[in-house]
Amino acid sequence: MSESPILPALDLLSGTVSAAQAAVEAGHLVDIASLDGAVADLCAAVVALPQPHQAKAARKLARLADDLAALAAALATQRELMERASKAAARQRAIEAYPAETSGS
């Protein structure tokens, strides 16, 4: 029996998620707007696979779930860092807007 085209698609999506995680960890912003749809489509396709392919697909889905969890953690860290940087920049703008008065003025 030949391999289902769903199995390579799961590998491709896992690789895409891993690449997105690496980009986020390197400080880049990534567009993952279509990711949820791609995951949902593949999950639906896996359910329809013939029995011989389901075990292999389940292992690939478990790997994808791990990759997605790692991406979520990287995005949470990125968001926290960006929020800190934004607050620091706002403080700096406030300091520059209201310079300290010197004595004798």
PyMOL commands that set and color helices and strands:
alter all, ss='L'
color gray80, all
select helices_A, chain A and resi 6-25+35-47+51-97
alter helices_A, ss='H'
color red, helices_A
deselect
rebuild
show_as cartoon
